[in-house]
Amino acid sequence: MATAHEPDVEELINGVVRPTGSMTEDAFMSWCDEDVKAEWVDGEVVIMSPSNTNHVRLLYWLGRVMGDFVEDRGLGEMFGPELFVRFAGLRRRRVPDLFFIANERLGLLQVNHFEGAPDLIIEIVSPESRSRDLRDKYADYEAAGVREYWIIDPDEEELAVYALDASGRFQKVAADGDRVASAVIPGFSLRAGWLWQSPLPGKRIVLREMGLND
Protein backbone atom coordinates (compact mmCIF):
# COMPACT_ATOMS: atom_id res chain seq x y z
CA MET A 1 0.00 0.00 0.00
CA ALA A 2 1.38 3.41 -0.95
CA THR A 3 2.23 5.84 1.81
CA ALA A 4 2.54 9.63 1.78
CA HIS A 5 6.26 9.17 1.20
CA GLU A 6 5.92 6.43 -1.41
CA PRO A 7 3.10 7.37 -3.81
CA ASP A 8 1.68 4.80 -6.20
CA VAL A 9 3.99 5.00 -9.25
CA GLU A 10 1.03 4.33 -11.53
CA GLU A 11 -0.59 7.51 -10.29
CA LEU A 12 2.46 9.77 -10.03
CA ILE A 13 3.54 10.90 -13.52
CA ASN A 14 6.09 13.66 -14.08
CA GLY A 15 5.49 14.87 -10.55
CA VAL A 16 1.71 15.06 -11.00
CA VAL A 17 -0.72 12.68 -9.32
CA ARG A 18 -3.05 11.50 -12.04
CA PRO A 19 -6.58 10.52 -11.00
CA THR A 20 -7.20 6.80 -11.30
CA GLY A 21 -9.84 5.41 -13.63
CA SER A 22 -11.83 7.13 -16.33
CA MET A 23 -12.79 10.80 -15.97
CA THR A 24 -15.63 12.74 -17.50
CA GLU A 25 -14.68 15.85 -19.42
CA ASP A 26 -16.21 18.08 -16.77
CA ALA A 27 -14.29 16.29 -14.00
CA PHE A 28 -11.07 16.64 -15.98
CA MET A 29 -11.58 20.38 -16.41
CA SER A 30 -12.27 20.77 -12.68
CA TRP A 31 -9.10 18.83 -11.82
CA CYS A 32 -6.72 20.29 -14.44
CA ASP A 33 -5.53 23.72 -13.31
CA GLU A 34 -2.93 26.13 -14.71
CA ASP A 35 -0.10 24.23 -12.99
CA VAL A 36 -0.87 20.96 -14.77
CA LYS A 37 -0.26 20.31 -18.46
CA ALA A 38 -2.46 17.39 -19.44
CA GLU A 39 -4.77 16.21 -22.20
CA TRP A 40 -8.09 14.40 -22.04
CA VAL A 41 -8.50 11.49 -24.45
CA ASP A 42 -11.86 9.73 -24.29
CA GLY A 43 -11.82 9.63 -20.50
CA GLU A 44 -8.09 9.01 -20.10
CA VAL A 45 -5.83 11.66 -18.58
CA VAL A 46 -2.51 12.07 -20.40
CA ILE A 47 0.11 13.94 -18.37
CA MET A 48 2.61 15.89 -20.50
CA SER A 49 6.31 15.86 -19.63
CA PRO A 50 8.05 19.17 -18.85
CA SER A 51 9.63 20.70 -21.96
CA ASN A 52 13.38 20.95 -22.31
CA THR A 53 15.21 24.22 -22.97
CA ASN A 54 15.68 23.73 -26.71
CA HIS A 55 12.01 22.82 -27.11
CA VAL A 56 10.93 26.00 -25.34
CA ARG A 57 13.33 28.19 -27.35
CA LEU A 58 12.07 26.78 -30.63
CA LEU A 59 8.45 27.02 -29.53
CA TYR A 60 8.66 30.69 -28.62
CA TRP A 61 10.79 31.55 -31.65
CA LEU A 62 8.17 30.00 -33.95
CA GLY A 63 5.38 31.69 -32.04
CA ARG A 64 7.00 35.10 -32.50
CA VAL A 65 7.83 34.57 -36.17
CA MET A 66 4.43 33.20 -37.13
CA GLY A 67 2.53 35.56 -34.84
CA ASP A 68 4.21 38.62 -36.35
CA PHE A 69 3.62 37.32 -39.86
CA VAL A 70 -0.11 36.65 -39.47
CA GLU A 71 -0.59 39.92 -37.58
CA ASP A 72 1.19 41.94 -40.27
CA ARG A 73 -0.89 40.30 -43.02
CA GLY A 74 -4.11 40.48 -41.01
CA LEU A 75 -4.75 36.76 -41.45
CA GLY A 76 -5.83 35.64 -37.98
CA GLU A 77 -4.17 34.72 -34.68
CA MET A 78 -1.56 32.29 -33.38
CA PHE A 79 -2.00 30.52 -30.04
CA GLY A 80 0.32 28.42 -27.92
CA PRO A 81 0.13 25.61 -25.39
CA GLU A 82 -1.85 27.66 -22.90
CA LEU A 83 -5.15 26.77 -24.64
CA PHE A 84 -6.93 23.49 -25.18
CA VAL A 85 -8.29 22.48 -28.56
CA ARG A 86 -11.56 20.62 -28.08
CA PHE A 87 -12.66 17.95 -30.56
CA ALA A 88 -16.12 17.17 -29.20
CA GLY A 89 -16.93 14.40 -31.69
CA LEU A 90 -13.68 12.58 -30.89
CA ARG A 91 -13.94 13.13 -27.12
CA ARG A 92 -10.59 14.87 -27.02
CA ARG A 93 -9.03 17.93 -25.40
CA ARG A 94 -5.59 18.33 -26.95
CA VAL A 95 -2.86 20.87 -26.15
CA PRO A 96 -0.94 21.66 -29.36
CA ASP A 97 2.40 23.45 -29.17
CA LEU A 98 1.12 26.09 -31.60
CA PHE A 99 -2.01 26.57 -33.65
CA PHE A 100 -3.37 29.13 -36.12
CA ILE A 101 -6.96 30.34 -36.46
CA ALA A 102 -8.05 32.31 -39.52
CA ASN A 103 -10.05 35.50 -38.94
CA GLU A 104 -13.36 34.05 -40.05
CA ARG A 105 -13.16 31.29 -37.42
CA LEU A 106 -12.07 33.30 -34.39
CA GLY A 107 -15.66 33.25 -33.16
CA LEU A 108 -15.09 29.62 -32.14
CA LEU A 109 -12.67 30.68 -29.40
CA GLN A 110 -14.01 30.00 -25.92
CA VAL A 111 -12.77 31.10 -22.48
CA ASN A 112 -10.19 28.34 -22.14
CA HIS A 113 -10.22 26.47 -25.46
CA PHE A 114 -10.84 26.54 -29.18
CA GLU A 115 -13.91 24.60 -30.24
CA GLY A 116 -13.20 22.43 -33.27
CA ALA A 117 -10.31 21.99 -35.67
CA PRO A 118 -7.75 24.80 -35.94
CA ASP A 119 -6.69 25.74 -39.44
CA LEU A 120 -3.06 24.77 -38.73
CA ILE A 121 -1.37 22.91 -35.87
CA ILE A 122 2.33 22.59 -35.07
CA GLU A 123 3.80 19.97 -32.76
CA ILE A 124 7.48 19.93 -31.74
CA VAL A 125 8.51 16.34 -31.15
CA SER A 126 10.31 15.31 -27.97
CA PRO A 127 11.43 11.78 -27.04
CA GLU A 128 8.44 11.47 -24.70
CA SER A 129 5.92 12.75 -27.26
CA ARG A 130 7.18 10.97 -30.40
CA SER A 131 4.51 8.28 -30.61
CA ARG A 132 1.77 10.68 -29.55
CA ASP A 133 2.70 13.37 -32.12
CA LEU A 134 3.45 11.04 -35.04
CA ARG A 135 0.58 8.60 -34.59
CA ASP A 136 -2.10 9.54 -32.05
CA LYS A 137 -2.31 13.25 -32.75
CA TYR A 138 -1.77 12.72 -36.48
CA ALA A 139 -4.87 10.49 -36.51
CA ASP A 140 -6.89 12.87 -34.31
CA TYR A 141 -6.02 15.97 -36.31
CA GLU A 142 -6.79 14.24 -39.59
CA ALA A 143 -10.13 12.93 -38.33
CA ALA A 144 -11.06 16.32 -36.87
CA GLY A 145 -10.36 18.14 -40.14
CA VAL A 146 -7.26 20.19 -39.28
CA ARG A 147 -6.31 21.67 -42.64
CA GLU A 148 -2.55 21.55 -42.09
CA TYR A 149 -0.31 19.72 -39.61
CA TRP A 150 3.37 20.60 -39.16
CA ILE A 151 5.58 18.11 -37.28
CA ILE A 152 9.01 19.40 -36.22
CA ASP A 153 11.50 16.82 -34.96
CA PRO A 154 14.64 18.57 -33.64
CA ASP A 155 16.44 15.34 -32.72
CA GLU A 156 16.12 13.96 -36.24
CA GLU A 157 16.28 17.44 -37.83
CA GLU A 158 13.13 16.75 -39.81
CA LEU A 159 10.26 19.05 -40.76
CA ALA A 160 7.17 17.34 -42.18
CA VAL A 161 4.07 19.22 -43.33
CA TYR A 162 0.77 17.49 -44.07
CA ALA A 163 -2.22 19.07 -45.78
CA LEU A 164 -5.77 17.75 -45.80
CA ASP A 165 -6.90 16.64 -49.26
CA ALA A 166 -10.40 16.61 -50.73
CA SER A 167 -11.09 13.17 -49.23
CA GLY A 168 -10.17 14.33 -45.74
CA ARG A 169 -6.81 12.55 -45.59
CA PHE A 170 -3.41 14.06 -44.85
CA GLN A 171 -0.97 14.23 -47.75
CA LYS A 172 2.66 15.21 -47.27
CA VAL A 173 3.55 18.60 -48.74
CA ALA A 174 6.64 18.55 -50.95
CA ALA A 175 9.45 20.91 -50.01
CA ASP A 176 10.97 23.38 -52.46
CA GLY A 177 14.61 22.68 -51.71
CA ASP A 178 14.82 23.10 -47.94
CA ARG A 179 11.79 25.40 -47.79
CA VAL A 180 8.23 24.31 -47.01
CA ALA A 181 5.33 26.67 -47.68
CA SER A 182 1.95 26.81 -45.99
CA ALA A 183 -1.24 26.81 -48.04
CA VAL A 184 -3.25 27.80 -44.97
CA ILE A 185 -1.16 30.90 -44.14
CA PRO A 186 -0.62 32.52 -47.55
CA GLY A 187 2.95 33.69 -48.08
CA PHE A 188 4.37 31.92 -45.03
CA SER A 189 7.20 29.42 -45.44
CA LEU A 190 10.11 28.10 -43.42
CA ARG A 191 13.56 26.85 -44.27
CA ALA A 192 14.03 23.63 -42.34
CA GLY A 193 17.65 24.57 -41.66
CA TRP A 194 16.55 27.58 -39.65
CA LEU A 195 15.01 25.26 -37.05
CA TRP A 196 18.26 23.44 -36.29
CA GLN A 197 20.49 26.52 -35.97
CA SER A 198 22.01 27.45 -32.63
CA PRO A 199 21.33 30.18 -31.90
CA LEU A 200 18.12 30.42 -33.93
CA PRO A 201 18.20 33.04 -36.69
CA GLY A 202 17.01 36.57 -35.96
CA LYS A 203 13.29 37.05 -36.35
CA ARG A 204 13.71 40.11 -38.59
CA ILE A 205 15.96 38.21 -41.00
CA VAL A 206 13.40 35.41 -41.34
CA LEU A 207 10.43 37.72 -41.77
CA ARG A 208 12.27 39.94 -44.24
CA GLU A 209 12.90 36.88 -46.42
CA MET A 210 9.14 36.32 -46.49
CA GLY A 211 8.51 39.88 -47.65
CA LEU A 212 7.84 41.68 -44.37
CA ASN A 213 9.56 45.01 -43.93
CA ASP A 214 10.99 46.16 -40.59
ABEGO torsion letter per residue (X at the ends): XBBAABBBAAABBGGBBBBBEBBBAAAAAAABBAABBBBBBGGBBBBBBBBBAAAAAAAAAAAAAAAAAAAAAGAEBBBBAABBBBBAAAGBBBBBABBBBBAAAAAABBAABBBEBBABBBBBBBAAAAAAAAAAAAAAAAAAGBABBBBBBAAAGBBBBBBBBAAGBBBBBBBBEABBBBAABBGBBBBAAAAABOBBBBAAAAAAAAGBBX
